[in-house]
């Protein structure tokens, strides 16, 4: 088992765990520059609750190792471009940048920092768990067999769920199609009758046309003879011919 002293003393051990940068945020939130990838010397010092001089001295003693972890110093045109892209407002002529790997490397070198010690403890605990609790279900060596099982599983799912679902949708859509077709035919019949009625009303209401009267019924009786005119003398004479 790796212990804290061995981690402080062995560069090889430190290099073997540099990818576990997630432990930094588990111990304390690490603020990054606007580029989301780097921090400055002052930001590293703030994270570990030490002075910037302490970080500079550590860099001086382990510069090659930290540069292998991504540490670099920007100057000239490269610094100008970085300031413009990251929005840094500073007149400094050089800027030291630490990626997360380099910050974790600092944590494994910095002795006089409680935060650095907590990072090392957390890191060692994770390494111990990784070594003593291997993955329970390793990937099978036979890739072809794995692909066959995956294909069988997909076929089973398609046959039991997807295909029946599509069949039901097809049947339902067929019933709905027949209902909609019948409904459309009924609407077309009603529309045709309404057009005929509208045309009939237009003919009847046309200018110069009068509504036809009731048809005359032909008479089947004989024509009545004209009655003689009745006068006063006729009435005085006793209305001859009157019953």
C-alpha positions as CSV (number, residue, x, y, z in Angstrom):
1,X,0.0,0.0,0.0
2,X,1.3,3.5,-0.9
3,X,1.8,5.7,2.1
4,X,2.0,9.5,2.3
5,X,5.7,9.6,2.9
6,X,6.4,7.5,-0.1
7,X,4.2,9.8,-2.2
8,X,6.2,12.8,-1.0
9,X,9.5,11.2,-1.8
10,X,8.9,9.3,-5.0
11,X,8.3,11.2,-8.3
12,X,7.4,7.9,-9.9
13,X,4.5,7.3,-7.5
14,X,3.4,10.9,-7.9
15,X,3.3,10.5,-11.7
16,X,1.2,7.3,-11.4
17,X,-1.7,9.1,-9.9
18,X,-1.6,12.5,-11.7
19,X,-4.8,11.6,-13.6
20,X,-6.9,11.6,-10.4
21,X,-7.4,15.4,-10.5
22,X,-11.0,15.0,-9.4
23,X,-9.8,14.7,-5.8
24,X,-9.0,18.4,-5.8
25,X,-12.6,19.4,-5.9
26,X,-13.6,16.7,-3.4
27,X,-11.4,18.4,-0.8
28,X,-11.9,22.0,-1.8
29,X,-13.4,23.9,-4.8
30,X,-10.7,24.9,-7.2
31,X,-11.4,28.2,-9.0
32,X,-10.1,28.3,-12.6
33,X,-9.3,31.1,-15.0
34,X,-12.0,32.0,-17.7
35,X,-10.4,29.4,-20.0
36,X,-11.6,26.7,-17.6
37,X,-8.3,24.9,-17.7
38,X,-5.6,26.9,-15.8
39,X,-4.9,28.7,-12.5
40,X,-2.2,31.3,-11.7
41,X,0.4,31.1,-8.9
42,X,-1.8,33.3,-6.7
43,X,-4.8,31.0,-7.2
44,X,-2.7,27.9,-6.3
45,X,-1.5,29.6,-3.2
46,X,-5.1,30.6,-2.2
47,X,-6.3,27.0,-2.8
48,X,-3.6,25.5,-0.5
49,X,-3.8,28.5,2.0
50,X,-0.2,29.4,1.7
51,X,1.7,32.4,0.3
52,X,2.6,32.8,-3.3
53,X,6.3,32.8,-2.3
54,X,5.9,29.2,-1.0
55,X,4.5,28.1,-4.4
56,X,7.3,29.9,-6.3
57,X,9.9,28.2,-4.1
58,X,8.3,24.8,-4.7
59,X,8.3,25.4,-8.5
60,X,12.0,26.4,-8.3
61,X,12.9,23.1,-6.6
62,X,10.7,20.9,-8.8
63,X,10.4,22.8,-12.1
64,X,11.2,19.9,-14.4
65,X,8.6,17.7,-12.7
66,X,6.0,20.4,-12.7
67,X,6.6,21.3,-16.4
68,X,6.1,17.6,-17.2
69,X,2.7,18.0,-15.4
70,X,1.8,21.0,-17.6
71,X,3.2,24.0,-15.8
72,X,4.4,26.8,-18.1
73,X,5.2,30.5,-18.2
74,X,3.7,32.7,-20.9
75,X,5.5,35.7,-22.3
76,X,5.4,38.0,-25.3
77,X,2.9,37.4,-28.0
78,X,1.7,34.2,-26.4
79,X,0.9,36.0,-23.2
80,X,-0.9,38.7,-25.2
81,X,-3.0,36.2,-27.0
82,X,-3.9,34.4,-23.8
83,X,-4.9,37.6,-22.1
84,X,-7.2,38.5,-25.0
85,X,-8.8,35.1,-25.2
86,X,-9.2,34.6,-21.4
87,X,-10.2,38.2,-20.6
88,X,-7.4,38.7,-18.1
89,X,-6.7,42.4,-17.3
90,X,-3.1,42.5,-16.2
91,X,0.1,44.4,-17.3
92,X,2.4,41.7,-16.1
93,X,5.1,40.7,-18.6
94,X,5.0,37.0,-17.7
95,X,2.3,34.7,-16.4
96,X,2.8,31.3,-14.8
97,X,-0.1,28.8,-15.5
98,X,-0.9,25.6,-13.7
99,X,-3.3,23.0,-15.2
100,X,-5.2,20.7,-12.8
101,X,-2.5,18.0,-13.1
102,X,0.2,20.5,-12.0
103,X,-2.0,21.6,-9.1
104,X,-2.4,18.0,-8.0
105,X,1.4,17.6,-8.3
106,X,1.9,20.6,-6.0
107,X,-0.4,18.9,-3.5
108,X,1.9,15.8,-3.5
109,X,4.9,18.0,-2.9
110,X,3.7,20.7,-0.5
111,X,4.4,19.5,3.1
112,X,3.3,22.5,5.1
113,X,-0.4,22.8,4.0
114,X,-3.4,21.1,5.6
115,X,-5.3,21.3,2.4
116,X,-2.4,19.5,0.5
117,X,-2.3,16.8,3.2
118,X,-6.1,16.2,2.9
119,X,-5.7,15.9,-0.9
120,X,-2.9,13.3,-0.4
121,X,-5.0,11.3,2.1
122,X,-8.0,11.3,-0.1
123,X,-5.9,10.3,-3.1
124,X,-4.3,7.5,-1.2
125,X,-7.7,6.2,0.0
126,X,-9.0,6.1,-3.6
127,X,-5.9,4.3,-4.7
128,X,-6.3,1.7,-1.9
129,X,-9.9,1.1,-2.9
130,X,-9.0,0.7,-6.5
131,X,-6.3,-1.8,-5.7
132,X,-8.4,-3.9,-3.2
133,X,-11.8,-3.7,-4.9
134,X,-11.3,-4.6,-8.6
135,X,-14.1,-4.4,-11.0
136,X,-16.5,-7.3,-10.3
137,X,-17.7,-7.8,-13.9
138,X,-14.6,-7.5,-16.2
139,X,-15.2,-7.2,-19.9
140,X,-15.3,-10.7,-21.5
141,X,-12.3,-11.6,-23.6
142,X,-14.5,-13.1,-26.4
143,X,-15.7,-10.0,-28.2
144,X,-17.5,-12.0,-30.8
145,X,-19.5,-13.8,-28.1
146,X,-20.4,-10.5,-26.5
147,X,-21.6,-9.1,-29.8
148,X,-23.7,-12.2,-30.4
149,X,-25.4,-11.8,-26.9
150,X,-26.0,-8.1,-27.6
151,X,-27.6,-8.9,-30.9
152,X,-29.8,-11.5,-29.3
153,X,-30.9,-9.1,-26.6
154,X,-31.8,-6.4,-29.1
155,X,-33.7,-8.9,-31.2
156,X,-35.6,-10.1,-28.1
157,X,-36.5,-6.5,-27.2
158,X,-37.6,-5.7,-30.7
159,X,-39.7,-8.8,-31.0
160,X,-41.4,-8.4,-27.6
161,X,-42.1,-4.7,-27.5
162,X,-41.4,-2.7,-30.7
163,X,-42.9,-5.0,-33.3
164,X,-46.2,-5.5,-31.4
165,X,-46.4,-1.8,-30.9
166,X,-46.1,-1.1,-34.6
167,X,-48.7,-3.8,-35.4
168,X,-51.2,-2.2,-33.0
169,X,-50.6,1.2,-34.5
170,X,-51.1,-0.1,-38.1
171,X,-54.4,-1.8,-37.1
172,X,-55.6,1.3,-35.3
173,X,-54.6,3.6,-38.2
174,X,-56.6,1.3,-40.6
175,X,-59.8,1.6,-38.5
176,X,-59.4,5.3,-38.2
177,X,-58.8,5.6,-42.0
178,X,-62.1,3.8,-42.8
179,X,-64.0,5.9,-40.3
180,X,-62.5,9.1,-41.7
181,X,-63.3,8.0,-45.3
182,X,-67.0,7.3,-44.4
183,X,-67.2,10.6,-42.6
184,X,-65.7,12.5,-45.6
185,X,-68.3,10.8,-48.0
186,X,-71.1,12.0,-45.7
187,X,-69.8,15.5,-45.6
188,X,-69.5,15.6,-49.4
189,X,-73.1,14.5,-49.8
190,X,-74.3,17.2,-47.4
191,X,-72.2,19.8,-49.3
192,X,-73.8,18.7,-52.6
193,X,-77.3,19.1,-51.3
194,X,-76.6,22.5,-49.8
195,X,-75.2,23.7,-53.2
196,X,-78.4,22.4,-55.0
197,X,-80.6,24.2,-52.4
198,X,-78.5,27.4,-52.8
199,X,-78.9,27.3,-56.6
200,X,-82.6,26.8,-56.3
201,X,-83.0,29.9,-54.0
202,X,-80.9,32.0,-56.5
203,X,-83.3,31.1,-59.4
204,X,-86.3,32.0,-57.3
205,X,-85.0,35.3,-56.1
206,X,-83.7,36.4,-59.5
207,X,-84.9,40.0,-60.6
208,X,-88.2,40.2,-62.7
209,X,-89.4,36.8,-61.4
210,X,-92.5,36.5,-59.2
211,X,-93.3,33.7,-57.1
212,X,-95.7,31.3,-58.9
213,X,-99.2,31.2,-57.6
214,X,-101.1,28.0,-56.9
215,X,-101.9,26.0,-60.0
216,X,-105.4,26.4,-61.5
217,X,-107.7,23.4,-61.1
218,X,-109.5,22.6,-64.2
219,X,-113.3,22.6,-63.8
220,X,-115.3,19.6,-64.7
221,X,-118.8,21.2,-64.3
222,X,-120.9,22.8,-67.1
223,X,-120.8,26.5,-67.5
224,X,-123.6,28.3,-65.6
225,X,-126.0,30.3,-67.7
226,X,-126.0,34.0,-67.3
227,X,-128.8,35.2,-64.9
228,X,-131.2,37.7,-66.3
229,X,-130.8,41.2,-64.8
230,X,-133.1,41.9,-62.0
231,X,-134.9,45.3,-61.9
232,X,-137.3,47.1,-59.6
233,X,-140.2,46.4,-62.0
234,X,-139.4,42.8,-61.9
235,X,-139.5,42.8,-58.1
236,X,-142.9,44.7,-58.1
237,X,-144.5,42.4,-60.5
238,X,-143.9,39.6,-58.0
239,X,-140.6,38.5,-59.3
240,X,-141.9,36.1,-61.9
241,X,-139.9,33.0,-62.2
242,X,-138.7,33.2,-58.6
243,X,-139.5,30.1,-56.6
